[in-house]
Every structure is written in structure tokens, then in C-alpha cells.
Amino acid sequence: KADVLITDPPRDGMHKDVVTEIIKMAPQKIVYVSCNSATQARDLSLMKEFYHITKVQAVDMFPQTHHVENVVLLELKKD
């Protein structure tokens, strides 16, 4: 069983079935890296019942452009 899961999906974000499988795996922490904050927000909303957001950090991987990577740390909610 994984303690930490790192995901960096394509621009379209994660398929709903992938989110369901991650929730079933129930890792203690998830690091979600995304280049599209809109699809990341959509995916995070699907996990909000099980995970809370601990940290958020934008990273400028492409200087002098409007593109950034957004990194979110999620932690499993305690029962």
C-alpha cells in the first residue's frame, strides 16, 4: 500500500475513474501537480470528502510566459 501518491496528469486532468481508484487506494498523502488549475480544481473537488488540502504552491517552470505548474499537497482526513 502506498503512503504517498504523486500524480501529474495531462491538461485534461484525471479521468473520474482514476480519481475513484485513488480514493480506494487511500494513500496518506497525495502530491498533485498540474499545468491546468481549472481541471485540477475539478479533480480536487471530487476528493474533498476524503482529503484536505494542506499546501498549495505555484511553480514558474516557464519563465516569461503565463504558464505555471500548480502543486497541491493533500492529506487523508482522519475518521
C-alpha positions, 0 to 999 in steps of 0.5 A, a space after each residue: 500500500 502506498 503512503 504517498 501518491 504523486 500524480 501529474 496528469 495531462 491538461 485534461 486532468 484525471 479521468 473520474 475513474 482514476 480519481 475513484 481508484 485513488 480514493 480506494 487506494 487511500 494513500 496518506 498523502 497525495 502530491 498533485 501537480 498540474 499545468 491546468 488549475 481549472 481541471 485540477 480544481 475539478 479533480 480536487 473537488 471530487 476528493 474533498 470528502 476524503 482529503 484536505 488540502 494542506 499546501 498549495 504552491 505555484 511553480 514558474 517552470 516557464 519563465 516569461 510566459 503565463 504558464 505555471 505548474 500548480 502543486 497541491 499537497 493533500 492529506 487523508 482526513 482522519 475518521 
